[in-house]
Amino acid sequence: MSYLVIKSLHVVAMVVWLSGMISVPLALSHMARNGGIDSRQAAQLRAGFSMLSTPAMMIVWALGLYLAYDLGSFGDAWLHAKLALVVAMSGLHGVLSGQLRQLAGARLAKPAGIVLKLHWLVGLLLLGIVGLVIIKPF
């Protein structure tokens, strides 16, 4: 496949991944403010998150690493910084996934406060990642 096709698929997968990383915390926050979260709702959110966001994250990683290898960018400092931010984003994905699993299994009454604000952290990480990719400051 050509570089531009792979890069486009990488960007599309990133959009799918981050749409889940932003919308699920917003939905949980809305539910928590309006009567609480029942395990059925949490199970539905978890299913959607698992079917869309998790595979998209894996595609982002696979295609991103391929692109970095193909371009010979592994020695670039900006890529190291970007990878650190993507690792942080992946960690937040794991936190959100764990919270959804506990909520769906009724082992947790409400999500942790950080999860309800996760969309802000995702946005900040996204700004950093996109900034590094476009500007390549170092």
C-alpha positions in Angstrom: 0.0 0.0 0.0 1.1 3.5 -0.6 2.3 5.8 2.2 -0.7 8.1 1.8 -3.2 5.3 2.1 -1.6 3.9 5.2 -1.3 7.4 6.7 -5.0 8.0 5.9 -6.0 4.8 7.6 -3.9 5.7 10.6 -5.7 9.1 10.9 -9.2 7.4 10.5 -8.4 4.9 13.1 -7.2 7.6 15.4 -10.5 9.5 15.0 -12.5 6.4 15.8 -10.3 5.6 18.9 -10.5 9.1 20.3 -14.2 9.5 19.6 -14.7 6.7 22.0 -12.2 8.1 24.5 -14.1 11.4 24.5 -17.7 10.3 24.2 -17.7 7.5 26.8 -16.5 9.7 29.6 -19.1 12.4 28.6 -21.8 9.8 28.6 -20.8 8.5 32.0 -20.6 12.0 33.4 -24.1 12.7 32.1 -25.5 9.5 33.5 -23.8 10.1 36.9 -25.5 13.5 37.1 -28.9 12.3 36.1 -29.8 9.4 38.3 -26.8 7.2 38.3 -25.4 4.5 36.0 -27.0 1.1 36.0 -25.0 -2.0 35.0 -27.0 -2.5 31.8 -26.1 1.0 30.5 -22.5 0.4 31.4 -22.5 -2.9 29.7 -23.8 -1.3 26.5 -21.1 1.4 26.7 -18.5 -1.2 27.3 -19.6 -3.3 24.3 -19.4 -0.3 22.0 -16.1 0.8 23.4 -14.6 -2.7 23.1 -15.9 -3.2 19.5 -14.8 0.2 18.2 -12.2 2.0 20.3 -10.0 -0.9 21.3 -9.5 -2.3 17.7 -9.0 1.3 16.5 -6.3 1.8 19.1 -4.5 -1.3 17.9 -4.7 -0.2 14.3 -3.3 3.2 15.3 -0.4 1.6 17.0 0.3 -0.9 14.1 0.1 1.6 11.3 1.9 4.3 13.3 4.8 2.1 14.0 4.9 1.0 10.4 4.9 4.6 9.2 7.7 5.5 11.6 9.7 2.5 10.4 9.0 3.2 6.7 10.1 6.8 7.1 13.1 6.0 9.3 11.8 8.3 12.0 12.7 6.2 15.1 15.8 8.4 15.7 13.8 11.7 15.7 13.2 13.3 19.1 9.7 14.6 18.2 8.6 10.9 17.5 9.9 9.9 21.0 7.8 12.7 22.6 4.8 11.7 20.5 5.2 8.0 21.4 5.3 9.0 25.1 2.0 10.9 24.7 0.4 8.0 22.8 1.5 5.6 25.5 -0.2 7.9 28.0 -3.3 7.9 25.9 -3.2 4.1 25.7 -3.0 4.1 29.5 -6.0 6.3 29.8 -7.8 3.8 27.4 -7.0 1.1 29.9 -8.3 3.0 32.8 -11.5 3.8 31.0 -11.9 0.1 29.9 -11.3 -1.1 33.5 -13.9 1.4 34.9 -16.5 0.2 32.3 -15.8 -3.4 33.1 -16.4 -2.7 36.9 -19.5 -0.6 36.2 -20.9 -3.3 33.9 -20.3 -6.0 36.5 -22.0 -3.9 39.2 -18.8 -4.0 41.2 -18.6 -0.2 41.1 -21.4 2.2 41.9 -20.0 5.2 40.1 -16.9 5.9 38.0 -13.8 7.5 39.5 -13.7 11.3 39.3 -10.8 11.2 36.9 -12.8 9.1 34.4 -15.6 11.8 34.4 -12.9 14.4 33.4 -11.0 12.1 31.0 -12.3 13.9 27.9 -10.2 16.9 28.9 -7.0 14.9 29.3 -7.6 13.2 26.0 -8.0 16.6 24.3 -4.8 17.9 25.9 -2.9 14.8 24.8 -4.4 15.1 21.3 -3.2 18.7 21.0 0.3 17.6 22.0 0.4 14.7 19.6 -0.9 16.6 16.6 1.4 19.6 17.4 4.4 17.3 17.5 3.5 15.6 14.2 2.8 18.8 12.3 5.5 21.1 13.8 8.2 18.6 14.5 9.8 21.1 16.9 12.9 18.9 17.6 
